[in-house]
Amino acid sequence: MKLGIYSFGDRAPDPRTGEQPSVAQTLTDTLERIKLADELGLGFYGLGEHHLDQYAISSPGTVLAAAASITNRITLSSAVTVLSTEDPVRVYQQFTTLDQLSHGRAELLAGRGSFTESFPLFGSDLGDYDELFEEKLALLLHIDREDPLTWSGKFRPPLDNARILPRPYGDHLRISIGTGGNPESSIRAGLLGLPVVYAVIGGRPERFAPLVDLYRQAGEAGDQRDLHVTMSAIGFIAEKSQDAKETFYPYWLETMKYGAKARGWAVPTRAEYDSYTHNAQALFVGSPREIADRLITVGKLTGADRYALQMDWSGVPHKDVMRAIELLGTEVLPLVEKEF
């Protein structure tokens, strides 16, 4: 089971000081983190697309292209690309360019996204939410599998014997499907034979095991081209478990406050946070041994091929994130590799 990291380039004001890092500094820090992850032998690094002030990354492919120039082995992925509001032709070109730059290390993780700010920004109708994604995913896969391509649909002009260039470094671009736990998404990914990535943003990850089973069952009835499961977790690592919990808490709470305001959640209490982080049950926050044990347990339960941690929520300080990445690579990864 490979280990990796996801990030949205969080740059929210620090809850302790009120200072907000600049976009430039956040991007510089992000590249430094990706370089370290590559040097430590971690398997992949994913960057998410957002169009809000508290995030620095609206164009993951651009940042990943910069990362390609300073890394050698690590897979460089979006996390996610909001395909519903993208032109599949253009996004395919962006990621095949990244694939060529990185000599085959690019991954396009397509999804609907956890926010909807890109819909009015790019002139898409939320009323077409499902139909947009279905058509654009189908076109993206046709582009990857047919060269030249003739195609017509509802949401963009038709293509007539068109060549979409550049082509990938290998035979195909790695295209994965991201989902927050919708059963239909698991079935779709399985039937299409696409890798699936589960975004676990709340609750115990064990609840995703039935969805993984559903995905694999659909895959047996479908394409079976590239069945592959990535699980993700919100987490943070420090040498001592309690230090990890205390460091991460104010930044996690800031994200929860934002979610409460935007979506009507109740702001969690400290007691709830302590229960979520106890033995890293829901939030993977703790010591290297604690996190390794939890990754091994859930990895075996779900049959995950990869596991990703998102550790920089609401702008956890760079030095703390760098140390957490170091611990993930030097202490957690060897324990996980030994077990698997």
C-alpha positions in Angstrom: 0.0 0.0 0.0 1.5 3.3 -1.1 1.2 6.4 1.0 0.8 10.0 -0.1 -0.5 13.4 0.6 -3.3 15.7 -0.5 -3.5 19.5 -0.2 -5.7 22.3 -1.3 -3.0 24.9 -0.6 -4.8 26.2 2.5 -4.0 29.8 3.4 -6.6 30.8 5.9 -5.7 33.3 8.6 -3.8 31.6 11.4 -6.2 31.1 14.3 -3.5 32.0 16.8 -2.0 35.1 15.1 -4.6 36.2 12.6 -1.9 36.4 9.9 -2.8 35.1 6.4 0.1 33.8 4.3 0.4 35.1 0.7 -0.5 33.1 -2.3 3.2 33.2 -3.4 4.4 31.9 0.0 1.8 29.1 0.1 2.8 27.9 -3.4 6.5 28.1 -2.4 5.8 26.0 0.7 3.7 23.6 -1.4 6.5 22.9 -3.8 9.0 22.4 -0.9 6.6 19.8 0.6 6.2 17.9 -2.7 10.0 17.8 -3.1 10.4 16.4 0.4 7.7 13.8 -0.2 9.5 12.7 -3.4 12.9 12.4 -1.6 11.3 10.3 1.2 9.8 7.8 -1.3 6.1 8.7 -0.8 4.0 7.5 -3.7 2.0 10.5 -4.7 1.0 14.1 -4.0 -2.4 15.5 -4.9 -3.5 19.2 -5.2 -7.1 20.2 -5.2 -8.9 22.9 -7.2 -10.6 25.7 -5.4 -11.6 29.3 -6.3 -11.8 30.8 -2.8 -9.6 33.2 -0.9 -8.5 30.8 1.7 -6.9 28.5 -0.8 -3.9 29.2 -3.1 -4.6 26.7 -5.8 -7.1 27.3 -8.5 -5.1 25.6 -11.3 -3.6 22.3 -9.9 -2.0 21.4 -13.3 0.1 24.6 -13.2 1.5 23.9 -9.7 2.1 20.3 -10.5 4.0 21.2 -13.6 6.3 23.2 -11.4 6.6 20.2 -9.1 7.5 18.0 -12.0 10.7 20.0 -12.5 12.0 19.4 -9.0 10.9 15.7 -8.5 11.9 12.4 -9.9 9.6 9.6 -8.8 6.4 10.8 -7.1 3.0 10.6 -8.9 1.6 14.2 -9.4 -2.2 14.3 -9.2 -5.1 16.7 -9.0 -7.4 16.3 -6.0 -9.8 17.0 -7.6 -10.2 18.6 -10.9 -13.8 19.9 -11.0 -14.6 18.3 -14.3 -18.2 19.6 -14.4 -16.9 23.2 -15.1 -13.8 22.3 -17.2 -13.5 21.8 -20.9 -12.4 18.2 -21.2 -10.3 18.9 -24.3 -8.3 21.7 -22.5 -7.9 19.8 -19.2 -6.7 16.7 -21.1 -4.1 18.8 -22.8 -3.0 20.3 -19.5 -2.5 16.9 -17.9 -0.9 15.2 -20.9 1.6 18.1 -21.0 2.2 17.4 -17.3 2.5 13.7 -18.1 5.2 14.5 -20.8 7.1 16.8 -18.5 7.1 14.3 -15.7 7.8 11.2 -17.9 4.5 9.5 -17.1 3.9 10.6 -13.5 0.7 12.6 -14.0 -2.7 11.7 -12.7 -6.0 13.5 -13.4 -8.4 13.0 -10.6 -11.8 14.0 -11.9 -14.8 14.8 -9.6 -17.6 17.2 -8.9 -15.7 19.0 -6.1 -16.8 19.7 -2.6 -17.7 23.3 -3.3 -19.8 24.9 -6.1 -18.1 28.3 -6.6 -16.7 27.2 -10.0 -20.2 26.9 -11.5 -21.1 30.6 -11.7 -17.5 31.5 -12.3 -17.3 29.5 -15.5 -21.0 30.0 -16.6 -22.3 26.5 -15.7 -25.8 25.9 -14.5 -26.1 24.0 -11.2 -29.3 22.6 -12.5 -27.2 20.6 -14.9 -25.0 19.3 -12.1 -25.2 15.5 -12.8 -25.6 15.8 -16.6 -22.6 18.0 -16.9 -20.3 15.5 -15.1 -21.7 12.5 -17.0 -21.1 14.1 -20.4 -17.7 15.6 -19.7 -16.4 12.4 -18.1 -17.5 10.4 -21.2 -15.8 12.9 -23.5 -12.6 12.8 -21.4 -12.4 9.0 -21.7 -13.1 9.2 -25.4 -10.3 11.7 -25.9 -7.9 9.3 -24.0 -9.0 6.2 -26.0 -9.5 7.6 -29.5 -7.1 9.5 -31.7 -8.4 11.2 -33.8 -11.9 11.7 -32.3 -15.3 12.4 -33.7 -17.8 13.3 -31.0 -20.9 15.4 -30.3 -22.8 16.3 -27.1 -25.0 18.9 -25.4 -22.6 21.2 -23.5 -19.8 22.0 -26.0 -19.3 22.1 -29.8 -18.8 18.8 -31.6 -15.4 17.4 -32.6 -14.9 16.1 -36.2 -11.9 13.9 -36.7 -10.0 16.0 -34.1 -6.6 15.3 -32.7 -6.2 16.3 -29.1 -2.5 16.9 -28.5 -0.2 16.2 -26.9 -0.9 12.6 -26.3 0.2 11.0 -23.0 3.8 9.9 -22.2 2.5 6.3 -22.3 -0.5 4.7 -23.9 -3.0 6.4 -21.7 -3.3 9.2 -19.2 -4.1 8.0 -15.7 -7.7 9.2 -15.0 -9.3 8.5 -11.6 -12.7 9.3 -10.2 -13.1 11.1 -6.9 -16.1 10.6 -4.6 -17.2 11.6 -1.2 -19.1 8.3 -0.7 -22.0 8.3 -3.2 -22.8 4.7 -4.1 -23.6 5.6 -7.7 -20.1 7.0 -8.1 -18.5 3.8 -6.9 -20.6 1.8 -9.4 -19.8 4.2 -12.2 -16.0 4.0 -11.6 -16.2 0.2 -11.3 -18.2 -0.3 -14.5 -15.8 2.1 -16.4 -12.8 0.3 -15.0 -11.3 3.5 -13.5 -9.4 4.0 -10.3 -11.5 5.4 -7.5 -10.5 7.8 -4.7 -12.6 8.1 -1.6 -12.5 11.5 0.1 -13.1 10.7 3.8 -13.8 14.1 5.4 -15.8 12.9 8.3 -16.6 9.8 10.4 -14.7 6.5 10.6 -13.3 5.2 7.4 -14.7 1.8 8.0 -18.0 3.0 6.7 -16.5 3.1 3.2 -15.7 -0.6 3.1 -19.2 -1.5 1.7 -18.6 1.1 -1.0 -15.3 -0.4 -2.0 -17.0 -3.8 -2.2 -19.6 -2.2 -4.4 -16.9 -0.7 -6.6 -15.1 -4.0 -7.0 -18.4 -5.9 -7.8 -19.2 -3.3 -10.5 -15.7 -3.7 -11.8 -16.1 -7.4 -12.2 -19.2 -6.8 -14.3 -17.6 -4.0 -16.3 -14.4 -3.0 -18.0 -11.9 -4.2 -15.3 -9.3 -1.9 -17.0 -7.7 -0.4 -14.0 -9.4 -1.2 -10.7 -7.5 0.6 -8.0 -8.6 2.1 -4.6 -7.2 5.1 -2.9 -8.5 6.0 0.6 -7.9 9.4 2.2 -7.9 10.8 5.7 -7.6 14.1 7.5 -4.6 13.8 9.8 -1.4 15.1 11.3 1.7 13.4 12.8 4.1 14.5 15.6 6.6 12.5 17.6 4.2 12.4 20.5 0.5 11.7 20.1 -0.7 14.5 22.4 1.5 17.0 20.7 0.0 16.1 17.3 -3.5 16.5 18.7 -2.8 19.9 20.4 -1.0 21.3 17.3 -3.7 20.3 14.8 -6.8 21.2 16.9 -7.0 25.0 16.3 -6.5 24.6 12.6 -9.0 21.8 12.3 -11.5 23.8 14.3 -11.1 26.8 11.9 -12.1 24.6 9.0 -15.1 23.2 11.0 -16.2 26.8 11.7 -16.1 27.7 8.1 -18.1 24.6 7.2 -20.6 25.4 9.9 -21.1 28.9 8.5 -21.3 27.7 4.8 -23.3 24.6 5.2 -25.2 24.8 8.5 -23.1 22.3 10.5 -22.9 22.5 14.2 -19.4 23.5 15.3 -17.9 20.5 17.0 -16.8 20.6 20.6 -13.3 19.9 21.9 -14.7 16.7 23.5 -15.9 15.6 20.0 -12.4 16.3 18.6 -10.8 14.2 21.3 -13.2 11.4 20.5 -12.4 11.6 16.8 -8.7 11.6 17.4 -8.7 8.9 20.1 -6.6 6.1 18.6 -6.9 8.0 15.3 -10.4 6.5 14.8 -11.9 9.3 12.6 -9.1 11.9 12.4 -5.7 10.3 11.8 -3.9 12.5 14.3 -1.2 11.1 16.5 2.2 9.5 16.8 3.9 7.6 13.9 3.1 4.3 15.5 -0.5 5.3 16.1 -1.0 6.4 12.5 0.8 3.4 11.1 -1.5 1.0 13.0 -4.6 2.8 11.9 -3.5 2.9 8.2 -2.7 -0.9 8.4 -6.1 -1.7 9.9 -8.2 0.3 7.5 -5.9 -0.6 4.5 -6.5 -4.3 5.2 -10.3 -3.8 5.7 -10.8 -1.9 2.4 -8.1 -3.5 0.4 -6.7 0.0 -0.4 -3.9 0.3 -2.9 -3.0 3.8 -1.6 -3.7 6.0 1.4 -3.5 9.8 1.4 -3.3 12.1 4.4 -4.4 15.8 4.3 -2.3 17.5 7.0 -2.3 21.3 6.2 -5.9 22.1 7.0 -6.5 25.9 7.5 -2.8 26.6 7.1 -1.0 24.4 9.7 2.5 26.1 10.0 4.9 25.0 7.3 7.6 23.8 9.6 5.0 21.5 11.3 3.7 20.2 8.0 7.3 19.5 6.9 8.0 17.6 10.0 4.8 15.6 9.7 5.7 14.7 6.1 9.2 13.6 7.3 7.6 11.4 9.9 5.2 9.9 7.4 8.1 9.0 5.1 10.7 7.9 7.6 8.7 6.2 10.4 5.1 5.5 9.2 5.9 4.3 5.7 8.4 1.5 6.7 5.9 0.1 9.2 3.2 0.0 6.6 5.5 -1.5 3.9 6.6 -4.2 6.3 3.0 -5.1 7.1 1.9 -5.2 3.4 
